[in-house]
Amino acid sequence: MGNTTEVKDLIAFHPGAYVEEIVDDLNITQAEFAERLGVSSKIVSNIINGQDSVSAVTADKLAKVTGVSTETWLNLQAQYDAKIAKS
């Protein structure tokens, strides 16, 4: 998982790390996952690589595809952002 940042002995995981695990667990390509989400492959790639945040719209789409609530996706992003802001 290349999307980790160590902050005062705490490790913050970008939600993209979890997206990557889901894609791997489903044994599909990022492009196939993007198609299921109804977004471009570039968006999925950027999220997985920690280059883009999970927006409310994307969190809703992730919730519909993965069964993980929109709130959970947004909380993961908010916790990551908060830890990064403290570093």
Secondary structure by P-SEA (a helix, b strand, c coil): cccccccccbbbbcaaaaaaaaaaaacccaaaaaaaacccaaaaaaaaaccccccaaaaaaaaaaccccaaaaaaaaaaaaaaaaac
